[in-house]
């Protein structure tokens, strides 16, 4: 990958800082939310834009106002195609956009400012895209049977700010994109090899960038103050109190208040009885960025 291509990957990497795909199971999910579909489309568009043409790819080429040049051709084993007027043209190693520019230049003697469009109808070169929080995001050759961790290793491994969940976008039958969710903690710490799945050509591996969120715990805890955790960790009320050193001797388990602001900025208060959570009478409360937990003093 040359310097120009690497720069383009970094630009897209910045764009992906806002891409947080919604949770899916280790299965194909076709009833996905509109936001997730937009993210999938963005990843797919990226793959098409950065895909490097290789042998056996099938290309559909059209030139505006020059129909005699329109053709559907398969790339030969030496990486070339044969076209009317131009003859043999080497296309191996070019992206869709680079090939469009090259053909426009070659056609200059036949038509000025030729408008060339290239559509890749079949992807035969075995490649996968790795985007997001890895050391070297980019396109990688898929030689033989390779697993997720083997391919991540080729990309230099995960960065420190990688999220706990990554996603593999895979095009299925009828062009429907499936999202495969991989829990990194289960894969790397628990050694669950079922998650180290074999990759397929055209897979897009998205490693979202995690970010720190701040929760505030005040009142009757041993170490009151701000707590920072990764957003992907999904910290709960009991966990936050534990990270704040636990309850003090004067704490009231019945008098815990969680203050939260909604999207409009309006404050919402939750009054929680910790005994109900501890006894399993209610679920532990997941906390959000900016939540303020106040543990009140017991009156007894």
Residue pairs with C-beta under 8 A, 6 or more apart in sequence:
1 9
1 138
1 139
5 50
5 138
6 138
8 50
9 50
9 131
9 137
9 138
10 137
12 46
12 50
12 131
12 137
13 131
13 132
13 137
15 42
16 131
16 132
16 206
16 208
16 209
17 209
19 39
19 42
19 43
19 132
19 206
19 208
20 163
20 208
21 36
21 39
21 40
21 167
21 179
21 206
21 208
22 32
22 33
22 35
22 36
23 165
23 181
24 32
24 36
24 167
24 179
24 180
24 181
25 181
26 180
26 181
26 182
26 194
26 195
27 178
27 180
28 172
28 176
28 178
28 179
28 180
29 178
29 179
30 176
30 178
32 40
32 179
36 179
40 169
40 177
40 179
43 129
43 131
43 169
43 204
43 206
44 169
44 171
44 177
44 204
46 129
46 131
46 204
47 129
47 202
47 204
48 96
48 120
49 95
49 96
49 97
50 95
50 129
50 138
50 139
51 95
51 96
51 120
51 123
51 127
51 129
51 139
52 93
52 94
52 95
52 125
52 127
52 139
53 59
53 75
53 79
53 91
53 92
53 93
53 94
53 95
53 96
53 99
53 120
53 125
54 75
54 79
54 92
54 93
54 124
54 125
54 127
55 75
55 76
55 77
55 78
55 79
55 92
55 124
55 125
56 74
56 75
56 77
56 122
56 124
56 125
57 74
57 75
57 120
57 122
57 123
57 124
57 125
58 72
58 73
58 74
58 75
58 120
58 121
58 122
58 124
59 72
59 73
59 74
59 75
59 81
59 91
59 99
59 118
59 119
59 120
59 121
60 71
60 72
60 118
60 119
60 120
60 121
61 69
61 70
61 71
61 72
61 73
61 83
61 103
61 116
61 117
61 118
61 119
62 69
62 70
62 116
62 117
62 119
63 69
63 70
63 103
63 107
63 111
63 114
63 115
63 116
63 117
64 114
64 115
64 116
64 117
65 111
65 115
66 107
66 110
66 111
66 114
68 84
68 85
69 83
69 84
69 85
69 107
71 83
71 84
72 121
73 81
73 82
73 83
74 81
74 122
75 81
75 91
75 92
75 124
78 92
79 90
79 91
79 92
79 93
80 88
80 89
80 90
80 91
80 92
81 88
81 89
81 91
82 88
82 89
83 89
83 103
85 107
85 110
86 103
86 106
86 107
89 102
89 103
89 106
91 99
91 102
94 102
96 118
96 119
96 120
99 118
100 116
100 117
100 118
101 116
103 114
103 116
103 118
104 113
104 114
104 115
104 116
107 114
107 116
108 114
123 201
123 202
125 201
126 141
126 142
126 143
126 201
127 139
127 140
127 141
127 142
127 201
127 202
128 139
128 140
128 142
128 151
128 199
128 200
128 201
128 202
128 203
128 204
128 205
129 138
129 139
129 140
129 203
129 204
129 205
130 137
130 138
130 140
130 151
130 152
130 155
130 205
130 207
131 137
131 204
131 205
131 206
131 207
132 162
132 166
132 205
132 206
132 207
132 208
132 209
133 158
133 159
133 161
133 162
133 163
133 207
133 208
133 209
133 210
134 152
134 155
134 156
134 157
134 158
134 159
134 162
134 207
135 155
135 156
135 157
135 158
135 159
136 155
136 156
137 155
138 155
140 151
140 154
140 155
142 151
142 199
142 200
142 201
142 203
145 198
146 198
146 199
147 196
147 197
147 198
147 199
148 168
148 182
148 195
148 196
148 197
148 199
148 205
149 187
149 196
151 199
151 205
152 158
152 205
152 207
158 184
158 207
159 207
159 209
161 209
161 210
161 211
162 184
162 207
162 208
162 209
162 210
163 184
163 207
163 208
163 209
163 210
163 230
163 231
163 232
164 183
164 184
164 185
164 210
164 230
164 232
164 233
165 181
165 182
165 183
165 184
165 208
165 232
166 181
166 182
166 184
166 205
166 206
166 207
166 208
167 179
167 180
167 181
167 182
167 205
167 206
167 208
168 179
168 180
168 182
168 197
168 199
168 203
168 204
168 205
168 206
169 177
169 178
169 179
169 180
169 203
169 204
169 206
170 177
170 178
170 179
170 180
170 200
170 202
170 203
170 204
171 177
171 178
171 202
172 178
180 197
182 195
182 197
183 192
183 195
186 192
186 195
187 193
187 195
187 196
199 205
210 230
210 231
210 232
211 230
211 231
212 228
212 229
212 230
212 231
213 228
213 229
213 230
213 231
213 288
213 289
213 290
214 226
214 227
214 228
214 289
214 290
215 226
215 227
215 228
215 229
215 235
215 240
215 287
215 289
215 290
215 291
215 293
216 225
216 226
216 227
216 290
216 291
216 292
216 293
217 224
217 225
217 227
217 240
217 241
217 243
217 244
217 293
217 295
218 224
218 225
218 292
218 293
218 294
218 295
219 251
219 293
219 294
219 295
219 296
219 297
220 247
220 248
220 250
220 251
220 252
220 295
220 296
220 297
220 298
221 241
221 244
221 245
221 246
221 247
221 248
221 251
221 295
222 244
222 245
222 246
222 247
222 248
223 244
223 245
224 244
225 244
227 235
227 240
227 243
227 244
229 235
229 243
231 289
234 286
235 243
235 286
235 287
236 284
236 285
236 286
236 287
237 256
237 258
237 272
237 274
237 277
237 284
237 285
237 287
237 293
238 274
238 277
238 278
238 284
239 284
240 287
240 293
241 247
241 256
241 274
241 293
241 295
244 293
247 253
247 295
248 295
250 297
250 298
251 295
251 296
251 297
251 298
252 295
252 296
252 297
252 298
252 299
253 273
253 274
253 275
253 278
254 273
254 274
254 275
255 271
255 295
255 296
255 297
255 298
256 271
256 272
256 273
256 274
256 293
256 294
256 295
256 296
257 269
257 270
257 271
257 272
257 293
257 294
257 296
258 269
258 270
258 272
258 285
258 287
258 291
258 292
258 293
258 294
259 267
259 268
259 269
259 291
259 292
259 293
259 294
260 267
260 268
260 269
260 270
260 288
260 290
260 291
260 292
261 267
261 268
261 290
262 268
270 285
272 285
275 281
276 282
277 283
277 284
277 285
287 293
